[in-house]
Amino acid sequence: MTSQSIEIRNLYKIFGPRPANFVESVANGMTKTELNQKHGHVLGLRDINITIPGGGITVIMGLSGSGKSTLIRHINRLIEPTAGEVLYGGDDVCRMSQDELREFRRHKTAMVFQKFALLPHRNVLQNTVYGLEIQGTAKEEREERAQIWIKRVGLEGFANHYPNQLSGGMQQRVGLARALTHNAEILLMDEAYSALDPLIRVDMQGVLLELQKELKKTVVFITHDLDEALRLGDKIAILRDGEVIQQGTPADIVLNPADAYIESFVKEVNRGRVIRLSAVAEQTRSVGPSLQLSEDLTVEQSLRELTKAGASVVNIVCSQGRPVGSVSKEKLVDCMVGNG
């Protein structure tokens, strides 16, 4: 199953009794405060334009009230848009009939929630097969598929346990198994790990990254945590007051913050753990003893390897082994301390 990109174009969401009346005014610059105080409407999203690449993890990040959860709920139209398009495979989700939308939700999307959303009267297996029940899949097939994913997320032996017998991290593994058993192309994760303790949260991030290497789902992950965004995201879009302030790779965000607001987010980031060799590759070859490394390694990992090898230059190669450039040890050190 090939995951396709999602195109969000000119998307607006205004909450209130006459939202369509104010789209043009908002497009022309009416502020969120003015819309609320003068007209009694609330601005949720203003002119959102994001391409969510197929087969990758796109993180939508922002503080509380930024519009990130409103945005993700437009992808499966749990919230009706005021204006704009959400395109998947050439189809506009915003213009689907109720029957088309029902099929899209059943077969193309799966959602993992912050509060787990498990059914307390169902055990792990019964919760995991729920989406397949809705699809009408035969009992034997759905339970066979569910058992595979229960094992893959680390819950082997817990199929007959109930949610109140599980820790928070284990409950979220059930939620992830349910979404993966559903076999949807799009995985929507709304603050999925925010309720977990820090160590469990890091563990669940690792589970998602490991599974994604194989599955290549189109994942949309909502978070307010920059470290989580930088670890998970192939692409990050940062929202503030319903608008996209900046979008790009983690390296783009850290190296070139769009404004003071973004800069305040990234100033304490450990750049060496975020920036990958692909972001610092230069086409001119440096002189000195060299070491060949993958473009996917971080600056921190690369410096560690250079030190072990006693080399001063990294020759960078892509996943197919083709050269993509080189970078000196000095340049990597500059990146670590913020001068690169």
Kinemage of the C-alpha trace (Angstrom):
@kinemage 1
@onewidth
@group {chain A} dominant
@subgroup {mainchain}
@vectorlist {calphas} color= white
{ca met a 1} P 0.000 0.000 0.000
{ca thr a 2} L 1.555 3.304 -1.129
{ca ser a 3} L 0.997 6.319 1.069
{ca gln a 4} L 0.362 9.517 -0.852
{ca ser a 5} L 0.993 13.099 0.139
{ca ile a 6} L -1.678 15.300 1.700
{ca glu a 7} L -2.079 18.800 0.270
{ca ile a 8} L -3.665 21.397 2.538
{ca arg a 9} L -4.499 24.534 0.578
{ca asn a 10} L -5.867 27.893 1.693
{ca leu a 11} L -7.551 26.323 4.718
{ca tyr a 12} L -9.551 28.570 7.046
{ca lys a 13} L -11.521 27.701 10.146
{ca ile a 14} L -13.627 30.310 11.923
{ca phe a 15} L -15.840 29.288 14.841
{ca gly a 16} L -19.142 31.097 15.254
{ca pro a 17} L -22.664 31.370 13.841
{ca arg a 18} L -21.669 33.070 10.532
{ca pro a 19} L -18.088 31.999 9.816
{ca ala a 20} L -18.251 32.324 6.014
{ca asn a 21} L -19.043 36.032 6.376
{ca phe a 22} L -15.589 36.752 7.777
{ca val a 23} L -13.223 34.672 5.604
{ca glu a 24} L -12.449 37.594 3.300
{ca ser a 25} L -11.855 39.970 6.224
{ca val a 26} L -9.525 37.480 7.909
{ca ala a 27} L -7.710 36.922 4.602
{ca asn a 28} L -7.246 40.676 4.350
{ca gly a 29} L -5.630 40.892 7.773
{ca met a 30} L -8.324 41.053 10.437
{ca thr a 31} L -6.698 39.922 13.664
{ca lys a 32} L -7.854 37.105 15.893
{ca thr a 33} L -8.561 39.627 18.671
{ca glu a 34} L -10.604 41.923 16.415
{ca leu a 35} L -12.633 39.024 15.032
{ca asn a 36} L -13.503 37.921 18.543
{ca gln a 37} L -14.113 41.278 20.203
{ca lys a 38} L -16.024 42.985 17.381
{ca his a 39} L -17.839 40.054 15.795
{ca gly a 40} L -18.007 37.305 18.428
{ca his a 41} L -16.211 34.742 16.268
{ca val a 42} L -13.032 32.790 17.006
{ca leu a 43} L -10.237 32.304 14.492
{ca gly a 44} L -9.057 28.695 14.431
{ca leu a 45} L -6.961 28.569 11.257
{ca arg a 46} L -5.862 31.247 8.811
{ca asp a 47} L -4.790 30.354 5.253
{ca ile a 48} L -2.972 27.102 6.027
{ca asn a 49} L -0.842 25.780 3.159
{ca ile a 50} L 1.130 22.643 3.966
{ca thr a 51} L 2.275 19.686 1.886
{ca ile a 52} L 2.478 16.567 4.061
{ca pro a 53} L 4.781 14.162 2.176
{ca gly a 54} L 3.622 10.592 1.712
{ca gly a 55} L 5.511 7.957 3.674
{ca gly a 56} L 7.040 10.382 6.171
{ca ile a 57} L 6.355 11.914 9.575
{ca thr a 58} L 5.161 15.509 9.534
{ca val a 59} L 4.991 17.153 12.944
{ca ile a 60} L 2.554 20.007 13.557
{ca met a 61} L 3.877 21.917 16.548
{ca gly a 62} L 2.663 24.855 18.587
{ca leu a 63} L 1.665 26.023 22.026
{ca ser a 64} L -1.828 25.595 23.453
{ca gly a 65} L -4.354 27.499 21.326
{ca ser a 66} L -2.127 27.595 18.246
{ca gly a 67} L -4.587 25.575 16.138
{ca lys a 68} L -2.631 22.341 15.784
{ca ser a 69} L -5.397 19.999 17.004
{ca thr a 70} L -7.957 21.907 14.947
{ca leu a 71} L -5.752 21.372 11.900
{ca ile a 72} L -5.309 17.617 12.297
{ca arg a 73} L -9.078 17.171 12.664
{ca his a 74} L -9.573 18.692 9.231
{ca ile a 75} L -7.609 15.876 7.606
{ca asn a 76} L -10.367 13.365 8.400
{ca arg a 77} L -12.983 16.138 8.612
{ca leu a 78} L -13.905 15.675 12.237
{ca ile a 79} L -14.114 19.472 12.013
{ca glu a 80} L -15.819 21.110 9.039
{ca pro a 81} L -13.650 23.729 7.311
{ca thr a 82} L -14.876 27.252 6.678
{ca ala a 83} L -12.906 27.432 3.412
{ca gly a 84} L -10.078 25.626 1.657
{ca glu a 85} L -9.054 22.163 0.490
{ca val a 86} L -7.547 18.998 1.969
{ca leu a 87} L -6.445 16.821 -0.947
{ca tyr a 88} L -5.451 13.159 -0.765
{ca gly a 89} L -4.919 11.183 -3.943
{ca gly a 90} L -6.616 13.955 -5.901
{ca asp a 91} L -9.773 13.828 -3.765
{ca asp a 92} L -10.815 16.820 -1.666
{ca val a 93} L -11.812 15.568 1.770
{ca cys a 94} L -13.671 18.838 2.358
{ca arg a 95} L -16.082 18.100 -0.498
{ca met a 96} L -16.720 14.406 0.075
{ca ser a 97} L -20.287 13.235 0.564
{ca gln a 98} L -21.132 11.635 3.887
{ca asp a 99} L -20.834 8.150 2.348
{ca glu a 100} L -17.474 8.986 0.762
{ca leu a 101} L -16.246 10.504 4.005
{ca arg a 102} L -17.318 7.448 5.985
{ca glu a 103} L -15.339 5.192 3.624
{ca phe a 104} L -12.325 7.505 3.766
{ca arg a 105} L -12.309 7.425 7.567
{ca arg a 106} L -12.826 3.665 7.715
{ca his a 107} L -10.174 2.676 5.211
{ca lys a 108} L -7.662 5.512 4.745
{ca thr a 109} L -7.138 7.026 8.211
{ca ala a 110} L -6.468 5.873 11.751
{ca met a 111} L -6.089 8.044 14.832
{ca val a 112} L -4.111 7.747 18.070
{ca phe a 113} L -5.325 10.007 20.877
{ca gln a 114} L -3.653 11.644 23.882
{ca lys a 115} L -6.016 10.003 26.385
{ca phe a 116} L -5.745 6.557 24.747
{ca ala a 117} L -9.505 6.336 23.941
{ca leu a 118} L -9.656 2.644 24.798
{ca leu a 119} L -12.981 0.960 25.524
{ca pro a 120} L -12.782 -0.064 29.209
{ca his a 121} L -15.082 -3.085 28.848
{ca arg a 122} L -12.924 -4.579 26.087
{ca asn a 123} L -9.606 -6.330 26.577
{ca val a 124} L -6.452 -5.538 24.561
{ca leu a 125} L -7.350 -7.847 21.688
{ca gln a 126} L -10.938 -6.601 21.526
{ca asn a 127} L -9.799 -2.981 21.531
{ca thr a 128} L -7.213 -3.667 18.851
{ca val a 129} L -9.687 -5.264 16.424
{ca tyr a 130} L -12.267 -2.489 16.822
{ca gly a 131} L -11.460 -0.700 13.552
{ca leu a 132} L -11.612 -3.948 11.603
{ca glu a 133} L -14.999 -4.720 13.154
{ca ile a 134} L -16.266 -1.402 11.814
{ca gln a 135} L -14.869 -2.325 8.392
{ca gly a 136} L -16.698 -5.658 8.514
{ca thr a 137} L -13.585 -7.857 8.473
{ca ala a 138} L -14.160 -11.495 9.427
{ca lys a 139} L -13.447 -12.374 13.081
{ca glu a 140} L -10.638 -14.870 12.384
{ca glu a 141} L -8.789 -12.478 10.058
{ca arg a 142} L -9.100 -9.439 12.314
{ca glu a 143} L -7.884 -11.326 15.384
{ca glu a 144} L -4.961 -12.771 13.448
{ca arg a 145} L -3.934 -9.309 12.236
{ca ala a 146} L -4.414 -7.824 15.706
{ca gln a 147} L -2.204 -10.441 17.361
{ca ile a 148} L 0.605 -9.567 14.943
{ca trp a 149} L 0.523 -5.886 15.913
{ca ile a 150} L 0.023 -6.551 19.616
{ca lys a 151} L 3.304 -8.451 19.474
{ca arg a 152} L 5.020 -5.802 17.329
{ca val a 153} L 4.290 -3.010 19.810
{ca gly a 154} L 5.620 -5.063 22.706
{ca leu a 155} L 2.411 -6.351 24.285
{ca glu a 156} L 2.749 -10.074 23.640
{ca gly a 157} L 1.025 -11.945 26.453
{ca phe a 158} L -1.316 -9.060 27.300
{ca ala a 159} L -4.088 -9.718 24.771
{ca asn a 160} L -6.598 -10.677 27.485
{ca his a 161} L -5.798 -7.814 29.858
{ca tyr a 162} L -8.164 -4.865 30.282
{ca pro a 163} L -7.126 -1.182 30.096
{ca asn a 164} L -7.319 -0.685 33.876
{ca gln a 165} L -4.747 -3.461 34.267
{ca leu a 166} L -2.195 -1.628 32.097
{ca ser a 167} L 0.169 1.280 32.655
{ca gly a 168} L -0.241 4.471 30.621
{ca gly a 169} L 2.563 3.487 28.285
{ca met a 170} L 1.029 0.073 27.708
{ca gln a 171} L -2.378 1.603 27.041
{ca gln a 172} L -0.842 3.851 24.400
{ca arg a 173} L 0.782 0.801 22.815
{ca val a 174} L -2.719 -0.656 22.520
{ca gly a 175} L -3.845 2.540 20.802
{ca leu a 176} L -0.940 2.287 18.380
{ca ala a 177} L -1.604 -1.425 17.727
{ca arg a 178} L -5.268 -0.613 17.017
{ca ala a 179} L -4.259 2.062 14.507
{ca leu a 180} L -1.743 -0.205 12.766
{ca thr a 181} L -4.117 -3.181 12.653
{ca his a 182} L -6.551 -0.879 10.855
{ca asn a 183} L -3.934 -0.819 8.043
{ca ala a 184} L -4.748 2.770 7.086
{ca glu a 185} L -2.442 4.791 4.859
{ca ile a 186} L -2.688 7.903 7.067
{ca leu a 187} L -1.863 7.806 10.772
{ca leu a 188} L -3.061 10.837 12.755
{ca met a 189} L -1.484 11.208 16.198
{ca asp a 190} L -2.921 14.048 18.289
{ca glu a 191} L -0.635 14.727 21.287
{ca ala a 192} L -0.374 10.940 21.412
{ca tyr a 193} L 2.473 10.833 23.926
{ca ser a 194} L 1.787 13.994 25.944
{ca ala a 195} L 0.124 12.152 28.837
{ca leu a 196} L 3.057 9.777 29.323
{ca asp a 197} L 5.946 10.027 31.777
{ca pro a 198} L 9.158 11.333 30.129
{ca leu a 199} L 11.005 8.008 29.944
{ca ile a 200} L 7.965 6.150 28.627
{ca arg a 201} L 7.415 8.963 26.143
{ca val a 202} L 10.939 8.593 24.755
{ca asp a 203} L 10.416 4.830 24.550
{ca met a 204} L 7.183 5.272 22.570
{ca gln a 205} L 8.894 7.713 20.217
{ca gly a 206} L 11.460 5.002 19.537
{ca val a 207} L 8.708 2.454 18.865
{ca leu a 208} L 7.095 4.761 16.309
{ca leu a 209} L 10.387 5.533 14.544
{ca glu a 210} L 11.330 1.858 14.358
{ca leu a 211} L 7.945 0.839 12.936
{ca gln a 212} L 7.927 3.750 10.490
{ca lys a 213} L 11.192 2.581 8.915
{ca glu a 214} L 9.262 -0.437 7.676
{ca leu a 215} L 5.714 0.864 7.248
{ca lys a 216} L 6.283 4.254 5.575
{ca lys a 217} L 2.861 5.551 6.623
{ca thr a 218} L 1.877 9.155 6.076
{ca val a 219} L 2.049 10.228 9.713
{ca val a 220} L 0.774 13.553 11.062
{ca phe a 221} L 1.977 14.006 14.633
{ca ile a 222} L 0.757 16.838 16.865
{ca thr a 223} L 2.892 18.038 19.769
{ca his a 224} L 3.722 21.117 21.829
{ca asp a 225} L 7.178 19.734 22.641
{ca leu a 226} L 10.083 20.860 20.444
{ca asp a 227} L 12.404 17.998 21.429
{ca glu a 228} L 9.726 15.516 20.395
{ca ala a 229} L 9.123 17.382 17.132
{ca leu a 230} L 12.823 17.429 16.285
{ca arg a 231} L 13.272 13.745 17.080
{ca leu a 232} L 10.258 12.488 15.134
{ca gly a 233} L 9.727 14.892 12.278
{ca asp a 234} L 10.962 14.498 8.722
{ca lys a 235} L 9.193 17.825 8.338
{ca ile a 236} L 7.938 20.283 10.964
{ca ala a 237} L 5.289 23.003 10.679
{ca ile a 238} L 5.084 25.468 13.573
{ca leu a 239} L 1.763 27.217 14.242
{ca arg a 240} L 0.950 30.332 16.235
{ca asp a 241} L -2.541 31.795 16.594
{ca gly a 242} L -3.854 29.635 13.754
{ca glu a 243} L -1.111 30.512 11.259
{ca val a 244} L 1.920 28.633 9.956
{ca ile a 245} L 4.966 30.596 11.073
{ca gln a 246} L 7.614 28.274 9.620
{ca gln a 247} L 7.857 24.862 8.028
{ca gly a 248} L 10.812 22.745 6.954
{ca thr a 249} L 13.155 20.001 8.102
{ca pro a 250} L 14.380 19.945 11.706
{ca ala a 251} L 17.694 21.366 10.469
{ca asp a 252} L 15.866 24.181 8.649
{ca ile a 253} L 14.053 25.135 11.845
{ca val a 254} L 17.150 25.040 14.050
{ca leu a 255} L 19.621 26.648 11.642
{ca asn a 256} L 17.331 29.290 10.154
{ca pro a 257} L 14.541 30.290 12.572
{ca ala a 258} L 12.030 32.479 10.741
{ca asp a 259} L 11.558 35.028 13.532
{ca ala a 260} L 12.170 35.770 17.194
{ca tyr a 261} L 9.278 33.500 18.202
{ca ile a 262} L 10.887 30.453 16.543
{ca glu a 263} L 14.319 31.501 17.723
{ca ser a 264} L 13.094 31.451 21.322
{ca phe a 265} L 11.988 27.836 20.804
{ca val a 266} L 15.272 26.594 19.356
{ca lys a 267} L 17.911 28.539 21.293
{ca glu a 268} L 18.400 25.792 23.900
{ca val a 269} L 18.317 22.908 21.421
{ca asn a 270} L 21.289 20.553 21.311
{ca arg a 271} L 22.073 21.215 17.658
{ca gly a 272} L 24.448 18.279 17.391
{ca arg a 273} L 21.600 15.836 18.006
{ca val a 274} L 19.277 17.464 15.473
{ca ile a 275} L 21.384 18.496 12.487
{ca arg a 276} L 22.288 15.645 10.146
{ca leu a 277} L 25.194 15.424 7.754
{ca ser a 278} L 22.830 15.893 4.810
{ca ala a 279} L 22.207 19.466 6.036
{ca val a 280} L 25.887 20.448 6.197
{ca ala a 281} L 27.333 18.627 3.182
{ca glu a 282} L 29.619 20.786 1.053
{ca gln a 283} L 30.565 20.085 -2.548
{ca thr a 284} L 34.208 21.110 -2.122
{ca arg a 285} L 36.450 18.402 -0.731
{ca ser a 286} L 38.492 19.251 2.344
{ca val a 287} L 42.102 18.145 2.810
{ca gly a 288} L 43.091 15.694 5.525
{ca pro a 289} L 42.502 12.117 6.733
{ca ser a 290} L 38.882 11.229 5.908
{ca leu a 291} L 36.109 8.894 7.015
{ca gln a 292} L 33.024 7.883 5.002
{ca leu a 293} L 29.704 8.262 6.855
{ca ser a 294} L 25.990 8.205 6.002
{ca glu a 295} L 24.158 11.487 5.485
{ca asp a 296} L 21.585 10.314 8.071
{ca leu a 297} L 24.039 10.531 10.975
{ca thr a 298} L 23.786 13.532 13.273
{ca val a 299} L 26.638 15.985 13.790
{ca glu a 300} L 27.168 14.616 17.292
{ca gln a 301} L 27.372 11.013 16.065
{ca ser a 302} L 29.720 12.049 13.255
{ca leu a 303} L 32.124 13.869 15.570
{ca arg a 304} L 32.224 10.797 17.783
{ca glu a 305} L 33.104 8.605 14.779
{ca leu a 306} L 35.709 11.093 13.518
{ca thr a 307} L 37.397 11.188 16.903
{ca lys a 308} L 37.530 7.389 17.130
{ca ala a 309} L 39.003 7.146 13.628
{ca gly a 310} L 41.458 10.017 14.085
{ca ala a 311} L 40.087 11.652 10.916
{ca ser a 312} L 39.491 15.324 10.151
{ca val a 313} L 37.100 15.098 7.161
{ca val a 314} L 33.795 13.304 6.609
{ca asn a 315} L 33.035 12.062 3.112
{ca ile a 316} L 29.222 11.903 3.106
{ca val a 317} L 27.247 9.268 1.202
{ca cys a 318} L 23.519 8.703 0.687
{ca ser a 319} L 21.654 5.506 1.570
{ca gln a 320} L 22.589 4.065 -1.854
{ca gly a 321} L 26.270 4.729 -1.201
{ca arg a 322} L 26.627 7.626 -3.650
{ca pro a 323} L 28.782 10.591 -2.550
{ca val a 324} L 26.845 13.745 -1.661
{ca gly a 325} L 29.682 15.937 -0.384
{ca ser a 326} L 32.063 16.328 2.499
{ca val a 327} L 32.532 18.401 5.626
{ca ser a 328} L 35.463 19.132 7.918
{ca lys a 329} L 35.652 18.382 11.609
{ca glu a 330} L 35.989 22.120 12.262
{ca lys a 331} L 32.730 22.806 10.436
{ca leu a 332} L 30.956 20.145 12.488
{ca val a 333} L 32.246 21.663 15.721
{ca asp a 334} L 30.992 25.075 14.564
{ca cys a 335} L 27.538 23.542 13.987
{ca met a 336} L 27.547 22.115 17.501
{ca val a 337} L 28.234 25.485 19.133
{ca gly a 338} L 25.991 27.536 16.876
{ca asn a 339} L 28.464 29.074 14.453
{ca gly a 340} L 27.702 26.801 11.513
